[in-house]
Structure formats: structure tokens, C-alpha cells
Amino acid sequence: MKRILIVEDEAKLARLISRILGEEGYAAETAGDGRSVSRSPSPGASTS
């Protein structure tokens, strides 16, 4: 299963995107802002 990190400050939108991606077979993780991601990156994550 492919993993996707969603960085979105609007919680409702992040949940919606996560649910849609989950239905498509992705394991989605969410973060509220870029700072929290830069403090604790996921293993194997790439940023662009």
C-alpha cells in the first residue's frame, strides 16, 4: 500500500482528502502544518 502525507491546516478538508485517498487504496497521514512535518518526517518520505 502506498503512503501519502497530507499537509492541510483545515481539518475538515484534510479528513475529506484522507478519506477519498483511503477509498482509492492509499494509506494517508495528515499534518496540520509544515512545521510539524519538518520536526518528525515519516520514514521514506520525500518532499517537493
DOTOR-882875 format. One line per 3 residues: number of its first residue (from 1); their letters; for each residue x, y, z of N, C-alpha, C, O, CB. Coordinates in Angstrom, 2 decimals, padded with zeros to 5 digits. Glycine has a CB too. Layout:
<pts>
NUM	A	X,Y,Z,X,Y,Z,X,Y,Z,X,Y,Z,X,Y,Z  ...
</pts>
This chain:
<pts>
1	MKR	000.84,-001.17,000.00,000.00,000.00,000.00,000.89,001.25,000.00,001.83,001.35,000.79,-000.96,-000.01,001.22  000.59,002.17,-000.88,001.35,003.41,-000.95,000.86,004.38,000.11,-000.33,004.44,000.43,001.24,004.05,-002.35  001.82,005.14,000.65,001.51,006.11,001.70,001.60,007.52,001.17,002.48,007.84,000.36,002.45,005.92,002.91
4	ILI	000.70,008.37,001.62,000.67,009.77,001.22,000.56,010.62,002.48,-000.21,010.31,003.39,-000.51,010.06,000.23  001.32,011.70,002.52,001.24,012.65,003.62,000.46,013.87,003.14,000.83,014.49,002.14,002.66,013.05,004.13  -000.60,014.21,003.84,-001.42,015.37,003.51,-001.11,016.46,004.53,-001.26,016.25,005.73,-002.96,015.00,003.51
7	VED	-000.67,017.61,004.04,-000.41,018.75,004.92,-001.47,019.79,004.60,-001.45,020.42,003.54,001.06,019.32,004.73  -002.40,019.96,005.52,-003.53,020.87,005.32,-003.95,021.44,006.67,-004.15,020.70,007.62,-004.73,020.13,004.63  -004.08,022.77,006.74,-004.42,023.38,008.02,-005.92,023.36,008.32,-006.32,023.62,009.45,-003.94,024.80,008.04
10	EAK	-006.75,023.06,007.35,-008.19,022.93,007.59,-008.51,021.46,007.85,-008.44,020.63,006.94,-009.02,023.49,006.38  -008.87,021.15,009.08,-009.07,019.76,009.50,-010.14,019.04,008.69,-009.97,017.88,008.33,-009.43,019.71,010.96  -011.25,019.72,008.39,-012.32,019.08,007.62,-011.84,018.68,006.23,-012.15,017.59,005.74,-013.54,020.01,007.51
13	LAR	-011.10,019.56,005.60,-010.58,019.27,004.26,-009.57,018.14,004.31,-009.57,017.27,003.44,-009.95,020.53,003.66  -008.71,018.15,005.31,-007.71,017.08,005.46,-008.40,015.72,005.63,-007.97,014.73,005.04,-006.79,017.36,006.67  -009.47,015.68,006.44,-010.20,014.42,006.63,-010.86,013.96,005.33,-010.85,012.77,005.02,-011.27,014.58,007.72
16	LIS	-011.42,014.89,004.58,-012.06,014.56,003.31,-011.05,013.98,002.33,-011.30,012.93,001.73,-012.73,015.79,002.71  -009.93,014.64,002.18,-008.89,014.16,001.27,-008.38,012.80,001.72,-008.19,011.90,000.90,-007.72,015.17,001.19  -008.17,012.65,003.01,-007.69,011.38,003.56,-008.68,010.26,003.27,-008.28,009.16,002.88,-007.46,011.50,005.06
19	RIL	-009.97,010.53,003.46,-010.99,009.51,003.20,-011.02,009.12,001.73,-011.09,007.93,001.40,-012.37,010.03,003.64  -010.98,010.10,000.85,-011.01,009.81,-000.59,-009.80,008.99,-001.00,-009.93,008.02,-001.74,-011.07,011.12,-001.40  -008.63,009.37,-000.52,-007.42,008.62,-000.86,-007.46,007.22,-000.28,-007.00,006.27,-000.91,-006.18,009.36,-000.37
22	GEE	-008.01,007.07,000.92,-008.17,005.75,001.53,-009.05,004.85,000.70,-008.77,003.66,000.56,-008.73,005.89,002.93  -010.12,005.41,000.14,-011.01,004.64,-000.73,-010.31,004.20,-002.01,-010.70,003.21,-002.62,-012.24,005.47,-001.07  -009.29,004.93,-002.40,-008.52,004.59,-003.60,-007.35,003.67,-003.31,-006.58,003.33,-004.21,-008.02,005.85,-004.27
25	GYA	-007.20,003.26,-002.05,-006.17,002.29,-001.70,-004.89,002.86,-001.12,-003.90,002.14,-000.99,-005.84,001.52,-002.87  -004.89,004.13,-000.77,-003.71,004.76,-000.19,-003.82,004.82,001.32,-004.92,004.93,001.87,-003.50,006.16,-000.77  -002.69,004.75,002.00,-002.64,004.99,003.44,-002.26,006.45,003.61,-001.11,006.82,003.37,-001.61,004.01,004.17
28	AET	-003.20,007.27,004.02,-002.97,008.70,004.12,-002.73,009.11,005.57,-003.47,008.72,006.47,-004.16,009.47,003.55  -001.69,009.91,005.77,-001.41,010.51,007.06,-001.61,012.01,006.91,-001.38,012.56,005.84,000.05,010.17,007.56  -002.05,012.66,007.98,-002.29,014.09,007.90,-001.43,014.86,008.90,-001.06,014.36,009.96,-003.76,014.39,008.14
31	AGD	-001.14,016.10,008.53,-000.42,017.03,009.40,-001.07,018.39,009.22,-001.48,018.75,008.12,001.13,017.07,009.09  -001.15,019.15,010.30,-001.81,020.44,010.26,-000.98,021.57,009.67,-001.53,022.58,009.23,-002.21,020.82,011.61  000.34,021.40,009.65,001.20,022.43,009.06,002.57,021.85,008.72,002.92,020.76,009.16,001.34,023.62,010.03
34	GRS	003.31,022.60,007.95,004.63,022.15,007.51,005.63,022.03,008.64,006.54,021.20,008.57,005.15,023.07,006.49  005.48,022.85,009.66,006.42,022.79,010.78,006.36,021.45,011.50,007.40,020.90,011.86,006.14,023.92,011.77  005.16,020.93,011.70,005.05,019.64,012.39,005.64,018.53,011.54,006.16,017.55,012.09,003.59,019.33,012.71
37	VSR	005.57,018.65,010.23,006.16,017.65,009.35,007.67,017.71,009.40,008.34,016.68,009.46,005.68,017.84,007.90  008.23,018.92,009.38,009.69,019.05,009.38,010.30,018.58,010.70,011.48,018.22,010.73,010.08,020.49,009.11  009.53,018.59,011.78,010.03,018.12,013.06,010.06,016.60,013.15,010.92,016.04,013.83,009.19,018.67,014.18
40	SPS	009.13,015.93,012.48,009.07,014.47,012.59,008.68,013.85,011.25,007.55,013.40,011.07,008.06,014.06,013.67  009.62,013.80,010.31,009.31,013.23,008.99,009.04,011.73,009.07,009.60,011.03,009.92,010.45,013.50,008.02  008.20,011.26,008.20,007.91,009.83,008.12,009.06,009.11,007.44,009.72,009.69,006.57,006.59,009.58,007.36
43	PGA	009.32,007.88,007.82,010.38,007.11,007.15,010.08,006.96,005.66,008.97,006.61,005.27,010.53,005.72,007.79  011.05,007.23,004.85,010.90,007.08,003.40,010.16,008.22,002.73,009.86,008.14,001.54,010.20,005.82,003.11  009.86,009.28,003.47,009.11,010.39,002.89,010.02,011.24,002.03,011.20,011.42,002.33,008.47,011.24,003.99
46	STS	009.46,011.77,000.95,010.20,012.71,000.12,009.40,014.00,000.06,008.17,013.97,000.09,010.47,012.14,-001.31  010.09,015.12,-000.01,009.41,016.41,-000.08,009.73,017.06,-001.40,010.82,016.89,-001.95,009.83,017.33,001.09  008.77,017.79,-001.91,009.00,018.51,-003.17,008.22,019.80,-003.17,008.28,020.55,-004.15,008.60,017.66,-004.37
</pts>
